[in-house]
Amino acid sequence: MSDESKDQKLDLSLDSETSRNVERILTEQGGARGSLISLLQAIQKELNYLPPGALPIVARQLNLPLSQIVSVARFYGSFSLLPRGKHIVTCCLGTACHVRGAARILAEVSRILRIDPDETTEDKIFSFDIVRCLGACALAPVMVVDGVFHGKMTPKKAKNILQHILREES
């Protein structure tokens, strides 16, 4: 999440269907104080992001201050308070990846998806992220799509992977 979106005031409104889904997830998870992160993970897994309006429900369930829930949701990079795409594309810009051409991969992904890093396509099919290291330096440059690592990436390989997903989605 960009620093700009972190500084914006959260819209805590929530539609009734999403509210029911959050309540169901909390019930299924058996919300207990020590399970804040696992509860947030379960909500994000199902809804593909953490709707800010879900955070007060979690706070009530766990009897914790809302500020604590928001702090946790903002601290961990794996949580998103903004809607995410169905497919998450992550490019590594760590030293090994950078030296081996990660900037070309990043440019190709941006060109194909028509979005910049930290953005989601209007149709909510793709979200595009960059990270500083994925810990797979021997495979550099690395691109991760929906949790699957693709090493020794080239712009052509990135294009093929994304075009395959685009064909499946149409």
N, C-alpha and C positions, 0 to 999 in steps of 0.2 A: 504494500500500500504506500502510496506516495506521501511525503510529509504534508503536502497541501491538504489531502483528504483527512489526515490525522487531526489537523487543526480545526477542521470544520465541526460545527455542532451536529451531533447525531440526531437523525430523525427517528424517534422511538415509536412512530406509528406502525401498526401491523395489521394486515387484513385478517379477517376471521379464519380463513382456511389455513394460513400460515401459523396463526396463533394456536389453532387446534393441533396442527402437526407438531409444533414445539411442545405443547402440553403432553401429547402422546409419547414423544421421544423421551421426555423427562420421566414419565410414568414407567416406560419400558426400561429405562436405565436405572430406575430406583434411586434417583438423585440423593446423594449424600455429600456432606461438606467436602470430603477428600476427593471427590470425583469431578471437580469443576472442569478441568481440562478435558477429561473423557466425555463429559456432557457437551461441552462446546464442540468437540470433534464429531460427536454423533449428530449434532444439529447441522454442522457444516457439511458433513458427508451426505446427509439426505437432501438438504436445501441448496448445496453447492456454495454456500457462503453463510455468514452469521448475520441474519437481519438484525440491525440494531434494536428493533422493537422486541426481539427475543430475549435480550439481555436482562430487562427488568423481570421477566418471567423466571429466568434462571436465578436471579438474585432473590426473588421471593421464595422459590423452591428450596434454595440452599440457606436461606436466612443470612445472606451476606449483603454488604453494601453494594449498590449498583456501581459505585466508583471502582470497587475492587474487580468486578466482572469486566468492566470496560477496560481497565488497565491490563488485565490478562489478555483480553481479546486483541488489544492494540500492541502488546509487547511481543507476542509470538508471531513471527512472519508467516507461519502456516495458516493463520486465521485471516479471513478477509471479511471486512464489514461492507464491502461493495459486491453486488452481484457478479458472479464469475461465469465464464463460458463452460460449456459442456466438456470441452477439451482444453487442457492446460498445457501450454508449450513453454518450456523453460530453457533458456540458453545460459550456459556458463561463461562468465567473463573473467574467471580466475587467471592467474599468471600463465599456467601451461596452456589453457585454452586460448588466451589472448595471443600468445606467441605463435600458436598454430592456426591462427586465422579466424577466431571467433567473431570478430567484427563483420566479416563477410557473411557468416551464418546469420547473425543478428539482422543485418541489412536485408538479406533474402527473406527471412521470416516476416519482417516488417512490410516488405514490398508485397508479398503474397497475401498476407492477412489484412493489409492496409490499416494497420494500427502500430503504435509505438509500444515499447515495453511498458508494463504496468497498466495496460489498457485491455478492454474486452470488446470484441466485435459487436456491432449493433444487434446482430441476430442472436447474440449470446452463444455462438458456436465455439469460439476460441477466446481464451485469455492468454496473454503473452507476458511472461516474467523473465527477468534476468537475475542471476545470483552471482556472487563473487567466487564461490567454489562449491562443487558438487562432490568433491573427494574422489573423483575418478580420473585423476590427472593422466594416467597411462593411456586413457582412451581419448584424450583431448584432440580436437575440440568436441565437446559433449552437448547434446540437446536431449532433453527429457520431454516425452509426450505422454501425458496421462500415466506418469509413474514409470514408464519404460525408457531406459537409458539407450541412447543411440550414440555410439562413439565413432571416432575418426570421421566426424561429420564434415560434409562439404556442402556448398550451396545447392548443388544438384541433388544430393541425397535429401536435404531438408525440403526442397521443392517437391520431390517425389512423395515423401511421407505426408506432407500437408495436402498435396493434390489427391492422394489416396483417401484421406479423411474427408475432404471436400466432396469427392465423388460419392462416398458412402452416405453423406449427409443430404445429398440432393435427391 
